[in-house]
Amino acid sequence: MRTPFQRYRVLAYGVGVGLVVLVFVGMPLKYAAGVDAVVAVVGPLHGALYVVYLLTVIDVARTRRVSVLLVLAMVGAGLLPFAAFFVERAVARRITPPFRSTTRAR
């Protein structure tokens, strides 16, 4: 991955999937069935990915000069289940320019 934005997108999905698995699979298994294995594996993995995700958020904010509100949304997206997917899409719409065809319509 060459750009900070590409790294951000990959990590946003990784953190998002990890959090969804942790909250909707690991936590019910831990408290309803007494199985602690999913939380023991996914919990630290999500935490480590979240730290790297925060570093990429800082890198994107620095290189693309995004607003403080958008940076706060990006930071919070790793803490709320499913939020990472929606915030990543919103960031992609704001940061990437629209596709323009190089051919002219006649």
Phi and psi in radians as a Rosetta constraint file:
Dihedral C 1 N 2 CA 2 C 2 CIRCULARHARMONIC -1.611 0.35
Dihedral N 2 CA 2 C 2 N 3 CIRCULARHARMONIC -0.601 0.35
Dihedral C 2 N 3 CA 3 C 3 CIRCULARHARMONIC -1.891 0.35
Dihedral N 3 CA 3 C 3 N 4 CIRCULARHARMONIC 2.733 0.35
Dihedral C 3 N 4 CA 4 C 4 CIRCULARHARMONIC -1.041 0.35
Dihedral N 4 CA 4 C 4 N 5 CIRCULARHARMONIC -0.598 0.35
Dihedral C 4 N 5 CA 5 C 5 CIRCULARHARMONIC -1.169 0.35
Dihedral N 5 CA 5 C 5 N 6 CIRCULARHARMONIC -0.680 0.35
Dihedral C 5 N 6 CA 6 C 6 CIRCULARHARMONIC -1.131 0.35
Dihedral N 6 CA 6 C 6 N 7 CIRCULARHARMONIC -0.718 0.35
Dihedral C 6 N 7 CA 7 C 7 CIRCULARHARMONIC -1.098 0.35
Dihedral N 7 CA 7 C 7 N 8 CIRCULARHARMONIC -0.729 0.35
Dihedral C 7 N 8 CA 8 C 8 CIRCULARHARMONIC -1.026 0.35
Dihedral N 8 CA 8 C 8 N 9 CIRCULARHARMONIC -0.801 0.35
Dihedral C 8 N 9 CA 9 C 9 CIRCULARHARMONIC -1.075 0.35
Dihedral N 9 CA 9 C 9 N 10 CIRCULARHARMONIC -0.778 0.35
Dihedral C 9 N 10 CA 10 C 10 CIRCULARHARMONIC -1.120 0.35
Dihedral N 10 CA 10 C 10 N 11 CIRCULARHARMONIC -0.803 0.35
Dihedral C 10 N 11 CA 11 C 11 CIRCULARHARMONIC -1.201 0.35
Dihedral N 11 CA 11 C 11 N 12 CIRCULARHARMONIC -0.562 0.35
Dihedral C 11 N 12 CA 12 C 12 CIRCULARHARMONIC -1.077 0.35
Dihedral N 12 CA 12 C 12 N 13 CIRCULARHARMONIC -0.773 0.35
Dihedral C 12 N 13 CA 13 C 13 CIRCULARHARMONIC -1.191 0.35
Dihedral N 13 CA 13 C 13 N 14 CIRCULARHARMONIC -0.688 0.35
Dihedral C 13 N 14 CA 14 C 14 CIRCULARHARMONIC -1.096 0.35
Dihedral N 14 CA 14 C 14 N 15 CIRCULARHARMONIC -0.798 0.35
Dihedral C 14 N 15 CA 15 C 15 CIRCULARHARMONIC -1.159 0.35
Dihedral N 15 CA 15 C 15 N 16 CIRCULARHARMONIC -0.703 0.35
Dihedral C 15 N 16 CA 16 C 16 CIRCULARHARMONIC -1.106 0.35
Dihedral N 16 CA 16 C 16 N 17 CIRCULARHARMONIC -0.818 0.35
Dihedral C 16 N 17 CA 17 C 17 CIRCULARHARMONIC -1.137 0.35
Dihedral N 17 CA 17 C 17 N 18 CIRCULARHARMONIC -0.746 0.35
Dihedral C 17 N 18 CA 18 C 18 CIRCULARHARMONIC -1.049 0.35
Dihedral N 18 CA 18 C 18 N 19 CIRCULARHARMONIC -0.723 0.35
Dihedral C 18 N 19 CA 19 C 19 CIRCULARHARMONIC -1.212 0.35
Dihedral N 19 CA 19 C 19 N 20 CIRCULARHARMONIC -0.693 0.35
Dihedral C 19 N 20 CA 20 C 20 CIRCULARHARMONIC -1.108 0.35
Dihedral N 20 CA 20 C 20 N 21 CIRCULARHARMONIC -0.762 0.35
Dihedral C 20 N 21 CA 21 C 21 CIRCULARHARMONIC -1.111 0.35
Dihedral N 21 CA 21 C 21 N 22 CIRCULARHARMONIC -0.744 0.35
Dihedral C 21 N 22 CA 22 C 22 CIRCULARHARMONIC -1.095 0.35
Dihedral N 22 CA 22 C 22 N 23 CIRCULARHARMONIC -0.820 0.35
Dihedral C 22 N 23 CA 23 C 23 CIRCULARHARMONIC -1.355 0.35
Dihedral N 23 CA 23 C 23 N 24 CIRCULARHARMONIC -0.727 0.35
Dihedral C 23 N 24 CA 24 C 24 CIRCULARHARMONIC -1.719 0.35
Dihedral N 24 CA 24 C 24 N 25 CIRCULARHARMONIC -0.184 0.35
Dihedral C 24 N 25 CA 25 C 25 CIRCULARHARMONIC -2.057 0.35
Dihedral N 25 CA 25 C 25 N 26 CIRCULARHARMONIC -0.953 0.35
Dihedral C 25 N 26 CA 26 C 26 CIRCULARHARMONIC -1.137 0.35
Dihedral N 26 CA 26 C 26 N 27 CIRCULARHARMONIC -0.835 0.35
Dihedral C 26 N 27 CA 27 C 27 CIRCULARHARMONIC -1.150 0.35
Dihedral N 27 CA 27 C 27 N 28 CIRCULARHARMONIC -0.799 0.35
Dihedral C 27 N 28 CA 28 C 28 CIRCULARHARMONIC -1.064 0.35
Dihedral N 28 CA 28 C 28 N 29 CIRCULARHARMONIC -0.694 0.35
Dihedral C 28 N 29 CA 29 C 29 CIRCULARHARMONIC -1.118 0.35
Dihedral N 29 CA 29 C 29 N 30 CIRCULARHARMONIC -0.674 0.35
Dihedral C 29 N 30 CA 30 C 30 CIRCULARHARMONIC -1.170 0.35
Dihedral N 30 CA 30 C 30 N 31 CIRCULARHARMONIC -0.824 0.35
Dihedral C 30 N 31 CA 31 C 31 CIRCULARHARMONIC -1.587 0.35
Dihedral N 31 CA 31 C 31 N 32 CIRCULARHARMONIC -0.443 0.35
Dihedral C 31 N 32 CA 32 C 32 CIRCULARHARMONIC -1.632 0.35
Dihedral N 32 CA 32 C 32 N 33 CIRCULARHARMONIC -0.655 0.35
Dihedral C 32 N 33 CA 33 C 33 CIRCULARHARMONIC -1.949 0.35
Dihedral N 33 CA 33 C 33 N 34 CIRCULARHARMONIC -0.136 0.35
Dihedral C 33 N 34 CA 34 C 34 CIRCULARHARMONIC 1.318 0.35
Dihedral N 34 CA 34 C 34 N 35 CIRCULARHARMONIC 0.272 0.35
Dihedral C 34 N 35 CA 35 C 35 CIRCULARHARMONIC -1.648 0.35
Dihedral N 35 CA 35 C 35 N 36 CIRCULARHARMONIC 2.000 0.35
Dihedral C 35 N 36 CA 36 C 36 CIRCULARHARMONIC -1.713 0.35
Dihedral N 36 CA 36 C 36 N 37 CIRCULARHARMONIC -0.031 0.35
Dihedral C 36 N 37 CA 37 C 37 CIRCULARHARMONIC -1.138 0.35
Dihedral N 37 CA 37 C 37 N 38 CIRCULARHARMONIC -0.752 0.35
Dihedral C 37 N 38 CA 38 C 38 CIRCULARHARMONIC -1.145 0.35
Dihedral N 38 CA 38 C 38 N 39 CIRCULARHARMONIC -0.776 0.35
Dihedral C 38 N 39 CA 39 C 39 CIRCULARHARMONIC -1.139 0.35
Dihedral N 39 CA 39 C 39 N 40 CIRCULARHARMONIC -0.656 0.35
Dihedral C 39 N 40 CA 40 C 40 CIRCULARHARMONIC -1.157 0.35
Dihedral N 40 CA 40 C 40 N 41 CIRCULARHARMONIC -0.511 0.35
Dihedral C 40 N 41 CA 41 C 41 CIRCULARHARMONIC -1.641 0.35
Dihedral N 41 CA 41 C 41 N 42 CIRCULARHARMONIC -0.882 0.35
Dihedral C 41 N 42 CA 42 C 42 CIRCULARHARMONIC -1.302 0.35
Dihedral N 42 CA 42 C 42 N 43 CIRCULARHARMONIC -0.577 0.35
Dihedral C 42 N 43 CA 43 C 43 CIRCULARHARMONIC -1.000 0.35
Dihedral N 43 CA 43 C 43 N 44 CIRCULARHARMONIC -1.016 0.35
Dihedral C 43 N 44 CA 44 C 44 CIRCULARHARMONIC -1.115 0.35
Dihedral N 44 CA 44 C 44 N 45 CIRCULARHARMONIC -0.598 0.35
Dihedral C 44 N 45 CA 45 C 45 CIRCULARHARMONIC -1.120 0.35
Dihedral N 45 CA 45 C 45 N 46 CIRCULARHARMONIC -0.765 0.35
Dihedral C 45 N 46 CA 46 C 46 CIRCULARHARMONIC -1.111 0.35
Dihedral N 46 CA 46 C 46 N 47 CIRCULARHARMONIC -0.716 0.35
Dihedral C 46 N 47 CA 47 C 47 CIRCULARHARMONIC -1.077 0.35
Dihedral N 47 CA 47 C 47 N 48 CIRCULARHARMONIC -0.769 0.35
Dihedral C 47 N 48 CA 48 C 48 CIRCULARHARMONIC -1.168 0.35
Dihedral N 48 CA 48 C 48 N 49 CIRCULARHARMONIC -0.753 0.35
Dihedral C 48 N 49 CA 49 C 49 CIRCULARHARMONIC -1.110 0.35
Dihedral N 49 CA 49 C 49 N 50 CIRCULARHARMONIC -0.622 0.35
Dihedral C 49 N 50 CA 50 C 50 CIRCULARHARMONIC -1.138 0.35
Dihedral N 50 CA 50 C 50 N 51 CIRCULARHARMONIC -0.661 0.35
Dihedral C 50 N 51 CA 51 C 51 CIRCULARHARMONIC -1.116 0.35
Dihedral N 51 CA 51 C 51 N 52 CIRCULARHARMONIC -0.787 0.35
Dihedral C 51 N 52 CA 52 C 52 CIRCULARHARMONIC -1.150 0.35
Dihedral N 52 CA 52 C 52 N 53 CIRCULARHARMONIC -0.669 0.35
Dihedral C 52 N 53 CA 53 C 53 CIRCULARHARMONIC -1.026 0.35
Dihedral N 53 CA 53 C 53 N 54 CIRCULARHARMONIC -0.760 0.35
Dihedral C 53 N 54 CA 54 C 54 CIRCULARHARMONIC -1.093 0.35
Dihedral N 54 CA 54 C 54 N 55 CIRCULARHARMONIC -0.660 0.35
Dihedral C 54 N 55 CA 55 C 55 CIRCULARHARMONIC -1.120 0.35
Dihedral N 55 CA 55 C 55 N 56 CIRCULARHARMONIC -0.670 0.35
Dihedral C 55 N 56 CA 56 C 56 CIRCULARHARMONIC -1.249 0.35
Dihedral N 56 CA 56 C 56 N 57 CIRCULARHARMONIC -0.573 0.35
Dihedral C 56 N 57 CA 57 C 57 CIRCULARHARMONIC -1.072 0.35
Dihedral N 57 CA 57 C 57 N 58 CIRCULARHARMONIC -0.769 0.35
Dihedral C 57 N 58 CA 58 C 58 CIRCULARHARMONIC -1.087 0.35
Dihedral N 58 CA 58 C 58 N 59 CIRCULARHARMONIC -0.722 0.35
Dihedral C 58 N 59 CA 59 C 59 CIRCULARHARMONIC -1.138 0.35
Dihedral N 59 CA 59 C 59 N 60 CIRCULARHARMONIC -0.749 0.35
Dihedral C 59 N 60 CA 60 C 60 CIRCULARHARMONIC -1.135 0.35
Dihedral N 60 CA 60 C 60 N 61 CIRCULARHARMONIC -0.759 0.35
Dihedral C 60 N 61 CA 61 C 61 CIRCULARHARMONIC -1.079 0.35
Dihedral N 61 CA 61 C 61 N 62 CIRCULARHARMONIC -0.642 0.35
Dihedral C 61 N 62 CA 62 C 62 CIRCULARHARMONIC -1.270 0.35
Dihedral N 62 CA 62 C 62 N 63 CIRCULARHARMONIC -0.768 0.35
Dihedral C 62 N 63 CA 63 C 63 CIRCULARHARMONIC -1.422 0.35
Dihedral N 63 CA 63 C 63 N 64 CIRCULARHARMONIC -0.549 0.35
Dihedral C 63 N 64 CA 64 C 64 CIRCULARHARMONIC -1.813 0.35
Dihedral N 64 CA 64 C 64 N 65 CIRCULARHARMONIC -0.087 0.35
Dihedral C 64 N 65 CA 65 C 65 CIRCULARHARMONIC 0.905 0.35
Dihedral N 65 CA 65 C 65 N 66 CIRCULARHARMONIC 1.048 0.35
Dihedral C 65 N 66 CA 66 C 66 CIRCULARHARMONIC -1.503 0.35
Dihedral N 66 CA 66 C 66 N 67 CIRCULARHARMONIC 2.846 0.35
Dihedral C 66 N 67 CA 67 C 67 CIRCULARHARMONIC -1.250 0.35
Dihedral N 67 CA 67 C 67 N 68 CIRCULARHARMONIC 2.792 0.35
Dihedral C 67 N 68 CA 68 C 68 CIRCULARHARMONIC -1.102 0.35
Dihedral N 68 CA 68 C 68 N 69 CIRCULARHARMONIC -0.677 0.35
Dihedral C 68 N 69 CA 69 C 69 CIRCULARHARMONIC -1.084 0.35
Dihedral N 69 CA 69 C 69 N 70 CIRCULARHARMONIC -0.724 0.35
Dihedral C 69 N 70 CA 70 C 70 CIRCULARHARMONIC -1.187 0.35
Dihedral N 70 CA 70 C 70 N 71 CIRCULARHARMONIC -0.658 0.35
Dihedral C 70 N 71 CA 71 C 71 CIRCULARHARMONIC -1.106 0.35
Dihedral N 71 CA 71 C 71 N 72 CIRCULARHARMONIC -0.737 0.35
Dihedral C 71 N 72 CA 72 C 72 CIRCULARHARMONIC -1.106 0.35
Dihedral N 72 CA 72 C 72 N 73 CIRCULARHARMONIC -0.672 0.35
Dihedral C 72 N 73 CA 73 C 73 CIRCULARHARMONIC -1.128 0.35
Dihedral N 73 CA 73 C 73 N 74 CIRCULARHARMONIC -0.707 0.35
Dihedral C 73 N 74 CA 74 C 74 CIRCULARHARMONIC -1.133 0.35
Dihedral N 74 CA 74 C 74 N 75 CIRCULARHARMONIC -0.717 0.35
Dihedral C 74 N 75 CA 75 C 75 CIRCULARHARMONIC -1.150 0.35
Dihedral N 75 CA 75 C 75 N 76 CIRCULARHARMONIC -0.792 0.35
Dihedral C 75 N 76 CA 76 C 76 CIRCULARHARMONIC -1.199 0.35
Dihedral N 76 CA 76 C 76 N 77 CIRCULARHARMONIC -0.389 0.35
Dihedral C 76 N 77 CA 77 C 77 CIRCULARHARMONIC -1.124 0.35
Dihedral N 77 CA 77 C 77 N 78 CIRCULARHARMONIC -0.463 0.35
Dihedral C 77 N 78 CA 78 C 78 CIRCULARHARMONIC -1.419 0.35
Dihedral N 78 CA 78 C 78 N 79 CIRCULARHARMONIC -0.037 0.35
Dihedral C 78 N 79 CA 79 C 79 CIRCULARHARMONIC -1.915 0.35
Dihedral N 79 CA 79 C 79 N 80 CIRCULARHARMONIC -0.265 0.35
Dihedral C 79 N 80 CA 80 C 80 CIRCULARHARMONIC -2.009 0.35
Dihedral N 80 CA 80 C 80 N 81 CIRCULARHARMONIC 2.233 0.35
Dihedral C 80 N 81 CA 81 C 81 CIRCULARHARMONIC -0.988 0.35
Dihedral N 81 CA 81 C 81 N 82 CIRCULARHARMONIC 2.399 0.35
Dihedral C 81 N 82 CA 82 C 82 CIRCULARHARMONIC 1.253 0.35
Dihedral N 82 CA 82 C 82 N 83 CIRCULARHARMONIC -0.230 0.35
Dihedral C 82 N 83 CA 83 C 83 CIRCULARHARMONIC -1.151 0.35
Dihedral N 83 CA 83 C 83 N 84 CIRCULARHARMONIC -0.588 0.35
Dihedral C 83 N 84 CA 84 C 84 CIRCULARHARMONIC -1.041 0.35
Dihedral N 84 CA 84 C 84 N 85 CIRCULARHARMONIC -0.631 0.35
Dihedral C 84 N 85 CA 85 C 85 CIRCULARHARMONIC -1.206 0.35
Dihedral N 85 CA 85 C 85 N 86 CIRCULARHARMONIC -0.735 0.35
Dihedral C 85 N 86 CA 86 C 86 CIRCULARHARMONIC -1.264 0.35
Dihedral N 86 CA 86 C 86 N 87 CIRCULARHARMONIC -0.734 0.35
Dihedral C 86 N 87 CA 87 C 87 CIRCULARHARMONIC -1.189 0.35
Dihedral N 87 CA 87 C 87 N 88 CIRCULARHARMONIC -0.691 0.35
Dihedral C 87 N 88 CA 88 C 88 CIRCULARHARMONIC -1.044 0.35
Dihedral N 88 CA 88 C 88 N 89 CIRCULARHARMONIC -0.732 0.35
Dihedral C 88 N 89 CA 89 C 89 CIRCULARHARMONIC -1.136 0.35
Dihedral N 89 CA 89 C 89 N 90 CIRCULARHARMONIC -0.729 0.35
Dihedral C 89 N 90 CA 90 C 90 CIRCULARHARMONIC -1.142 0.35
Dihedral N 90 CA 90 C 90 N 91 CIRCULARHARMONIC -0.701 0.35
Dihedral C 90 N 91 CA 91 C 91 CIRCULARHARMONIC -1.134 0.35
Dihedral N 91 CA 91 C 91 N 92 CIRCULARHARMONIC -0.730 0.35
Dihedral C 91 N 92 CA 92 C 92 CIRCULARHARMONIC -1.073 0.35
Dihedral N 92 CA 92 C 92 N 93 CIRCULARHARMONIC -0.690 0.35
Dihedral C 92 N 93 CA 93 C 93 CIRCULARHARMONIC -1.153 0.35
Dihedral N 93 CA 93 C 93 N 94 CIRCULARHARMONIC -0.632 0.35
Dihedral C 93 N 94 CA 94 C 94 CIRCULARHARMONIC -1.401 0.35
Dihedral N 94 CA 94 C 94 N 95 CIRCULARHARMONIC -0.556 0.35
Dihedral C 94 N 95 CA 95 C 95 CIRCULARHARMONIC -1.572 0.35
Dihedral N 95 CA 95 C 95 N 96 CIRCULARHARMONIC -0.756 0.35
Dihedral C 95 N 96 CA 96 C 96 CIRCULARHARMONIC -1.470 0.35
Dihedral N 96 CA 96 C 96 N 97 CIRCULARHARMONIC 2.393 0.35
Dihedral C 96 N 97 CA 97 C 97 CIRCULARHARMONIC -1.262 0.35
Dihedral N 97 CA 97 C 97 N 98 CIRCULARHARMONIC 2.664 0.35
Dihedral C 97 N 98 CA 98 C 98 CIRCULARHARMONIC -1.132 0.35
Dihedral N 98 CA 98 C 98 N 99 CIRCULARHARMONIC 2.606 0.35
Dihedral C 98 N 99 CA 99 C 99 CIRCULARHARMONIC -1.241 0.35
Dihedral N 99 CA 99 C 99 N 100 CIRCULARHARMONIC 2.302 0.35
Dihedral C 99 N 100 CA 100 C 100 CIRCULARHARMONIC -2.169 0.35
Dihedral N 100 CA 100 C 100 N 101 CIRCULARHARMONIC 2.291 0.35
Dihedral C 100 N 101 CA 101 C 101 CIRCULARHARMONIC -1.286 0.35
Dihedral N 101 CA 101 C 101 N 102 CIRCULARHARMONIC 2.549 0.35
Dihedral C 101 N 102 CA 102 C 102 CIRCULARHARMONIC -1.543 0.35
Dihedral N 102 CA 102 C 102 N 103 CIRCULARHARMONIC -0.158 0.35
Dihedral C 102 N 103 CA 103 C 103 CIRCULARHARMONIC -1.685 0.35
Dihedral N 103 CA 103 C 103 N 104 CIRCULARHARMONIC 2.621 0.35
Dihedral C 103 N 104 CA 104 C 104 CIRCULARHARMONIC -1.632 0.35
Dihedral N 104 CA 104 C 104 N 105 CIRCULARHARMONIC 2.490 0.35
Dihedral C 104 N 105 CA 105 C 105 CIRCULARHARMONIC -1.415 0.35
Dihedral N 105 CA 105 C 105 N 106 CIRCULARHARMONIC 2.410 0.35
